[in-house]
Amino acid sequence: MDPPPHPVEQVGDRVVARLDGAEVDTDRLRELTMDLKARLDQGGRTFVLCFREVDFLPSACLALLLMFHQDTKPFQARIILLNCQENVALLLQLARLDALFELAHGDPFQV
């Protein structure tokens, strides 16, 4: 039985996705990024991915995030990786992905 998709909520141009579980599943993240890309056509311009529960991010997931970033570039969309645990934030910084994605803490509808 497949796990349910990550919850996604859109309010205006802000799209919030909550990644649940300690480790992000590559197939589920692929489905999520496809859903988020579709929301570009629905006016989504600020994408907030909540990483509060995530303590491990496989390299394949980093590649999916990079592809999502490329898809959003023509729309000048913002991608915010929210509430990353210290080890995930460090991984993103070491890979220099903090130059592409905003790393922030707080409420997903306030950042």
Rosetta blueprint (number, residue, H / E / L):
1 M L
2 D L
3 P L
4 P L
5 P L
6 H L
7 P L
8 V E
9 E E
10 Q E
11 V E
12 G L
13 D L
14 R E
15 V E
16 V E
17 A E
18 R E
19 L L
20 D L
21 G L
22 A L
23 E E
24 V L
25 D L
26 T H
27 D H
28 R H
29 L H
30 R H
31 E H
32 L H
33 T H
34 M H
35 D H
36 L H
37 K H
38 A H
39 R H
40 L H
41 D L
42 Q L
43 G L
44 G L
45 R L
46 T E
47 F E
48 V E
49 L E
50 C E
51 F L
52 R L
53 E L
54 V L
55 D L
56 F E
57 L L
58 P L
59 S H
60 A H
61 C H
62 L H
63 A H
64 L H
65 L H
66 L H
67 M H
68 F H
69 H H
70 Q H
71 D H
72 T H
73 K H
74 P H
75 F H
76 Q L
77 A L
78 R E
79 I E
80 I E
81 L E
82 L E
83 N L
84 C L
85 Q L
86 E H
87 N H
88 V H
89 A H
90 L H
91 L H
92 L H
93 Q H
94 L H
95 A L
96 R L
97 L H
98 D H
99 A H
100 L L
101 F L
102 E E
103 L E
104 A E
105 H L
106 G L
107 D L
108 P L
109 F L
110 Q L
111 V L
